[in-house]
Amino acid sequence: MRLPSLRLVAALITTLIALPAAAEPYETPQALIEALYSYETSQTDENAPSVYSPFFSDGLNALWQADIDRTPQGELGAIDFDPVISGQDGTATELQIGEPIILGKTAELEVQFRNFDAVTLYYTLVWEHGSWKVDDIANQQGEYPWSLRALFEGAR
């Protein structure tokens, strides 16, 4: 009788350890952004719309999934770069997270880092399911400013 109980406990512990860190609730906007930039994307379910889906709002995930659904097999959708690093390659280093402006269940904050060059991104967050979630990312610098939501809307 003891052996099945130990197996059950071992299986439960293994399952809990295997859960991605993104399943945690993020009580502050800064905690969400810190987790996002330290996240190992290989932890994301392969059927998720984005490798960052655990951090995205329901609305942003729905836009990403709709883009996948309408994009013909073998073609690129509206997003052909990593929006979290604002590029196709590289890594965010020297991360600086600004103070959020929180208005009820929404927050906005600025994130700066280096990815070859200096990058500043503007995050819009929503309080959803007991946690902060990314609802939009925007880069207002350079020749081609963008926001995820605008890119998805323009692809319709």
N, C-alpha and C positions, 0 to 999 in steps of 0.2 A: 504493500500500500504506500509506503514512503517513496518508492521510486517514481511512480507517476506524478506525485506531488512535486518532487524535485524537478522533474522534466517540465512540468507546467510552469513553475517559478522561473526556470532557466529560459524557457521560451518567451515568457513575459518580459524578462529583463532584456533579452536579446532584441525583442521588438521595440521596447522603449529606447534602447540605445541607438537603434537604427533609424528612428524618426529624425527627419531633418530639423536642423535648428530653426528653420523658418516657421515651424509650426508653433513656436512660442509666441505669446502675445507681446507686442511691443507697446509699452505704456507711454513712451515719449517718442516724438519724431526723431530725435537724435539716436535713440536705441535702434530704431528701424533702419536708419541710414547706415549706422555702424555695422549692423548685421548684414545688410545688403552688400556692402563693400568687402566684407570678409567671407562671404558665402561661397562655398564650393558648388558650382553649378551642376556638377555631376550628381548631386543629391536629388535633383528635381526629377519627378516622374517623367518618363520619356514621352508620355501622352499629353503633357501640359502644353499650353499654347506657347509659352516662353520659358526659358531656363530660369527666369526671375518670377514666374507665376506665384510662388508662395508669398511674395512680397507685394504683389499687385492687387489692386481693388478688383471686385467682381466686374465692374464696368470696363476697366482697362483689359482684363483678361478676356472679356466678351468681345471687345474690339479686335484684339489680337487673334482670337479664334475665328471670328468672322473673316478676317483677312486671309487666314490660312484656308478657310473653306472656299473662298472665291478665287484663290490663286491656282491656276492650272498646275498640274503635276510637273515638277522639274523647273518651274519658273520661280523667280524671286517675288516675294510679296512687297508690301509697302515699306517694310523695315529691312534693310540689307546691311545693317551695322549693329553694334552692341550699344544701346542707348545709355547704359550705365557708365560706360567709359567714353562715350561719344566718338566712337571710331570702330574700325574693323579689327584692329590689332592693339596690343599693348596692355598695360596694367595701370590702374590708378595708384599713384604714390603720393605721399605728402598730403593726405586727405585732411581737409578742414571743413567742418560742418558748422554752418552759421546758426544763429539763434532763430528758432521758428517763430513765425507770427501765427498764433492760433486763434481762430474765430469759430467757436462752437465745435463742430465736428470736422472742420477742415483746418489744414495748416499749410503754410508755405515756408520754404527755407532754401537757402543757397548752399551749394556744395562746391568746394574748390579742390582741385587736385592737379597732379601732373600726369600726363600721358603723352610723352614726348614733349609737348608744349603745355602751357598752363590752360586749364579748362575750368569753366564755371558753368554749372548746371543749376537749374531752378526746378525744385520739386514741389508738386502739389500733392498733399496727402489727405486722406479721409479716414475718419474713425469708423471702422467697420468690423463687426463680429468681435468686439472687445479688444481691438488692436488697431494701431495705425497701419495704413496700407498706402502704397504709391498709386496715385490716380493720374498723374501726368509727370513727364520729365521734359524740360525745354532747355535748349541751348540758344541763347539770343546773340551769340557772338559770331563773327565771321561773315563770309559772303552768303552762306545759306543757313539762316536761322531755322530752327525746327522745334516742334513739340510732337510728342508721340500721338496725341489725340488728333492734331491737325494732319499729320501724315496719314493716319488711318482714315480720317474723314475725306481727305483728298483722293484716296484710292478707291472710294466707292463708285 
